[in-house]
Amino acid sequence: MRLVQGLEHAGALEQLHLANQRSGLPLRFEEGSLLALMPCLTQLDVSGCSLDDDAAEQLVPLQALSS
């Protein structure tokens, strides 16, 4: 998987597990999906995914994430 999309109506999603998605390209989030996840997503597993600085920066708005 390279692009996370289609989550525009997932405003209650608390966990998203995307571990080991190896497309050879950095994982990206479609803007509408990211906006929908911002207030509710508390756990995101992207371990083993190819994340570059731009991909990591895209996740900064997910302020509800806990460690």
Backbone hydrogen bonds, N-H to C=O, Kabsch-Sander energy under -0.5 kcal/mol:
donor,donor_aa,acceptor,acceptor_aa,energy
4,V,28,R,-3.2
5,Q,3,L,-0.7
10,A,7,L,-1.9
13,L,10,A,-1.8
16,L,43,Q,-1.9
18,L,16,L,-0.6
18,L,45,D,-3.1
20,N,47,S,-2.8
21,Q,18,L,-0.8
22,R,20,N,-1.0
23,S,21,Q,-0.8
27,L,50,S,-2.3
28,R,2,R,-2.5
30,E,4,V,-3.1
34,L,30,E,-2.3
35,L,31,E,-2.5
36,A,32,G,-1.8
37,L,33,S,-1.7
38,M,34,L,-1.3
40,C,37,L,-0.9
41,L,37,L,-2.5
42,T,14,E,-2.4
43,Q,14,E,-2.2
45,D,16,L,-2.5
46,V,44,L,-0.7
49,C,46,V,-1.8
50,S,21,Q,-0.8
51,L,49,C,-1.0
52,D,50,S,-0.5
56,A,52,D,-2.5
57,E,53,D,-2.4
58,Q,54,D,-1.5
59,L,55,A,-0.6
59,L,56,A,-1.2
60,V,57,E,-1.3
62,L,59,L,-2.0
63,Q,61,P,-2.4
64,A,38,M,-0.7
65,L,62,L,-1.2
66,S,42,T,-2.5
